[in-house]
Amino acid sequence: MVNQGSKSAILTPAHCRAARGFLDWTQNDLAEKAGVSRSTIRDYEGARHDIHRATEAQLKLAFEQGGVVFVEIQPIGWAVALEQQSKAMPAKV
């Protein structure tokens, strides 16, 4: 992220795509759940532009509410994982 502090972003375009994949969400699903436009997600995932910290926070919150966790692994950096099935979503019958 440009000019938004020295802390690296937790949510990269690849993390965004991976988290959507874990949850089987479309870009439209994420846009609705996070309250942002689909074009913002499309452009970010396509590395067309960066997102603001506030937008990153909205996306991250939507993912976390869906059951995704972000874990910092040293020295690699941030990783995306899915919570255990029992916590993230009810079991399908």
N, C-alpha and C positions, 0 to 999 in steps of 0.2 A: 504494500500500500504506500502510495506516494504521500510524503509530508504528513504522516499521521503518527509520528513517533517511531522509536527504534525497535519496539517490540514486534516480532514477526507475527504474521497472521496465523491463526489457528486453522481457519477454514480456507484452504486453497481451492482452486477450481477442481482439481482431481478429488479432493476430499468431498466436495459438494456432490460431484457425480457419484462417488462411491456411497455416500450416505443415502442418496436417493435410491441407489440400487439396493442397498440393504433393506430399505423400507418399501421398495417397489412403488415409488412415487414418480410421477411425471413432473416435468418442470411446472406444469399448471398446478399440480397438487401442492408442490412446495410453495409456489407463489401465493396460493390461497391461504395456506397454513401460516406463512410468515408475514403476510400482509405487504408483499412487494410485487412488482410487476414481473410477468413472465419474461419480458425482454431483458430485465436486469439479470435474471438468472441465466438466460440464454447467453447473453454477452459475457457474463462473468465466467461461466463454464467454458465458453469458447475462447477465453483469454483475450477478449476484445477490449476489456477495461477492468480496472480494479473496482472494489466496492468500498463504501464508507464503513467505518467501524460500527456505526449504528445498524447498518444493513447486515453486516456480518453477525452482529449480536442477534438480530431478528431471525436470521437463517439458522444460526446455531441453536437458539432456543426452540425453534420448530422441530429441528432434528432431535434434540434432547427429549422433547415431549413425545416424540414418536418412538423413542427407545434407543437412539444412537448415543454413544459416549465418545468423547474426545480424550485421548490419553497421550501424555507426553512421555516419549521413550528416548532416553539419552543414550547415545549421542545422535540418534536418528532424527528426532523432532516429533511432531504431532502425528498421531495415527487415529483412524476411525474404526470403531467396533460397534457391534450390536449388543445391547444388554441381553442377559439371559432371557429366553422365551417367556418364562413365567413372570418376569418383571415388565418386559417391553409391551407385550400384548397378550390378550387372552388366547388360550389354546383353541385351535379350530377342532370342531367335533365332526 
